[in-house]
């Protein structure tokens, strides 16, 4: 699976491409240090293939690389924390800085 990034002055999106189909996770930049994940779209053809998880992991890794605070607007990311190994230590509920 290939994940690319498109950035604009106020936000952008991560695009996952698999089997000729695209899925996306969009984000807004609320401030120089705060990113809000506001939408994830995974077509039916890609459901159950880990695409949404891959996008979430990519978003977290990007935020960590930039030392940004991540504020997910999506309920799926607002629980006590995802259980994937790459997301360990992400406390989305408390919205702390990702270190």
Contact map, one row per residue, 1 for C-alpha under 8 A:
111000000000000111000000000000000000000000000000000000000000000000000000000000000000000000000000000
111100000000000111000000000000000000000000000000000000000000000000000000000000000000000000000000000
111110000000011110000000000000000000000000000000000000100100000000000000000000000000000000000000000
011111000000011100000000000000000000000000000000000000000000000000000000000000000000000000000000000
001111100001111000000000000000000000000000000000000000000000000000000000000000000000000000000000000
000111110001111000000000000000000000000000000000000000000000000000000000000000000000000000000000000
000011111011100000000000000000000000000000000000000000000000000000000000000000000000000000000000000
000001111111000000000000000000000000000000000000000000000000000000000000000000000000000000000000000
000000111110000000000000000000000000000000000000000000000000000000000000000000000000000000000000000
000000011111000000000000000111000000000000000000000000000000000000000000000000000000000000000000000
000000111111100000000000011110000000000000000000000000000000000000000000000000000000000000000000000
000011110111110000000000011100000000000000000000000000000000000000000000000000000000000000000000000
000011100011111000000001111000000000000000000000000000000000000000000000000000000000000000000000000
001111000001111100000001110000000000000000000000000000100010000000000000000000000000000000000000000
001111000000111110000111100000000000000000000000000000100000000000000000000000000000000000000000000
111100000000011111000111000000000000000000000000001000100000000000000000000000000000000000000000000
111000000000001111111110000000000000000000000000000000000000000000000000000000000000000000000000000
110000000000000111111100000000000000000000000100000000000000000000000000000000000000000000000000000
000000000000000011111000000000000000000000000000000000000000000000000000000000000000000000000000000
000000000000000011111100000000000000000000000000000000000000000000000000000000000000000000000000000
000000000000000011111110000000000000000000101100000000000000000000000000000000000000000000000000000
000000000000001111011111000000000000000001100000000000000000000000000000000000000000000000000000000
000000000000001110001111100000000000000111100100001100000000000000000000000000000000000000000000000
000000000000111100000111110000000000001111000000000000100000000000000000000000000000000000000000000
000000000000111000000011111000000000111110000000000000110000000000000000000000000000000000000000000
000000000011110000000001111100000000111100000000000000000000000000000000000000000000000000000000000
000000000011100000000000111110000011111000000000000000000000000000000000000000000000000000000000000
000000000111000000000000011111000011110000000000000000000000000000000000000000000000000000000000000
000000000110000000000000001111111111000000000000000000000000000000000000000000000000000000000000000
000000000100000000000000000111111111000000000000000000000000000000000000000000000000000000000000000
000000000000000000000000000011111110000000000000000000000000000000000000000000000000000000000000000
000000000000000000000000000011111100000000000000000000000000000000000000000000000000000000000000000
000000000000000000000000000011111110000000000000000000000000000000111000000000000000000000000000000
000000000000000000000000000011111111000000000000000000000000000000011110000000000000000000000000000
000000000000000000000000001111101111100000000000000000000000001000011110000000000000000000000000000
000000000000000000000000001111000111110000000000000000000000000000000111100000000000000000000000000
000000000000000000000000111100000011111000000000000000000000000000000111110000000000000000000000000
000000000000000000000000111100000001111100000000000000000000000000000001110000000000000000000000000
000000000000000000000001111000000000111110000000000000000000000000000000110000000000000000000000000
000000000000000000000011110000000000011111000000000100000000000000000000000000000000000000000000000
000000000000000000000011100000000000001111100000000000000000000000000000000000000000000000000000000
000000000000000000000111000000000000000111110110001100000000000000000000000000000000000000000000000
000000000000000000001110000000000000000011111110000000000000000000000000000000000000000000000000000
000000000000000000000000000000000000000001111110000000000000000000000000000000000000000000000000000
000000000000000000001000000000000000000000111110000000000000000000000000000000000000000000000000000
000000000000000001001010000000000000000001111111101000000000000000000000000000000000000000000000000
000000000000000000000000000000000000000001111111111000000000000000000000000000000000000000000000000
000000000000000000000000000000000000000000000111111000000000000000000000000000000000000000000000000
000000000000000000000000000000000000000000000111111000000000000000000000000000000000000000000000000
000000000000000000000000000000000000000000000011111111000000000000000000000000000000000000000000000
000000000000000100000010000000000000000001000111111111100000000000000000000000000000000000000000000
000000000000000000000010000000000000000101000000011111110000000000000000000000000000000000000000000
000000000000000000000000000000000000000000000000011111111000000000000000000000000000000000000000000
000000000000000000000000000000000000000000000000011111111100000000000000000000000000000000000000000
001000000000011100000001100000000000000000000000001111111110000000000000000000000000000000000000000
000000000000000000000000100000000000000000000000000111111111000000000000000000000000000000000000000
000000000000000000000000000000000000000000000000000011111111100000000000000000000000011000000000000
001000000000000000000000000000000000000000000000000001111111110000000000000000000000000000000000000
000000000000010000000000000000000000000000000000000000111111111000000000000000000000000000000000000
000000000000000000000000000000000000000000000000000000011111111100000100000000000000001000000000010
000000000000000000000000000000000000000000000000000000001111111110000000000000000000000000000000000
000000000000000000000000000000000000000000000000000000000111111111000000000000000000000000000000000
000000000000000000000000000000000010000000000000000000000011111111111100000000000000000000000000010
000000000000000000000000000000000000000000000000000000000001111111110000000000000000000000000000011
000000000000000000000000000000000000000000000000000000000000111111110000000000000000000000000000000
000000000000000000000000000000000000000000000000000000000000011111110000000000000000000000000000000
000000000000000000000000000000001000000000000000000000000000001111111000000000000000000000000000111
000000000000000000000000000000001110000000000000000000000000001111111100000000000000000000000000110
000000000000000000000000000000001110000000000000000000000000001000111110000000000000000000000011110
000000000000000000000000000000000111100000000000000000000001001000011111000000000000000000010011110
000000000000000000000000000000000111100000000000000000000000000000001111100000000000000000010010000
000000000000000000000000000000000001110000000000000000000000000000000111111011000000000000010000000
000000000000000000000000000000000001111000000000000000000000000000000011111011000000000000000000000
000000000000000000000000000000000000111000000000000000000000000000000001111111000000000000000000000
000000000000000000000000000000000000000000000000000000000000000000000001111111100000000000000000000
000000000000000000000000000000000000000000000000000000000000000000000000011111100000000000000000000
000000000000000000000000000000000000000000000000000000000000000000000001111111101100000000010000000
000000000000000000000000000000000000000000000000000000000000000000000001111111111000000000011000000
000000000000000000000000000000000000000000000000000000000000000000000000001111111100000000011000000
000000000000000000000000000000000000000000000000000000000000000000000000000001111100000000111000000
000000000000000000000000000000000000000000000000000000000000000000000000000011111110001111111000000
000000000000000000000000000000000000000000000000000000000000000000000000000010111111001101000000000
000000000000000000000000000000000000000000000000000000000000000000000000000000001111101100000000000
000000000000000000000000000000000000000000000000000000000000000000000000000000000111111100000000000
000000000000000000000000000000000000000000000000000000000000000000000000000000000011111100000000000
000000000000000000000000000000000000000000000000000000001000000000000000000000000001111100000000000
000000000000000000000000000000000000000000000000000000001001000000000000000000001111111111000000000
000000000000000000000000000000000000000000000000000000000000000000000000000000001111111111000000000
000000000000000000000000000000000000000000000000000000000000000000000000000000001000001111100000000
000000000000000000000000000000000000000000000000000000000000000000000000000000001100001111110000010
000000000000000000000000000000000000000000000000000000000000000000000000000000011000000011111111000
000000000000000000000000000000000000000000000000000000000000000000000111000011111000000001111111000
000000000000000000000000000000000000000000000000000000000000000000000000000001111000000000111110000
000000000000000000000000000000000000000000000000000000000000000000000000000000000000000000111111000
000000000000000000000000000000000000000000000000000000000000000000001110000000000000000000111111100
000000000000000000000000000000000000000000000000000000000000000000001100000000000000000000110111110
000000000000000000000000000000000000000000000000000000000000000000111100000000000000000000000011111
000000000000000000000000000000000000000000000000000000000001001100111100000000000000000001000001111
000000000000000000000000000000000000000000000000000000000000000100100000000000000000000000000000111
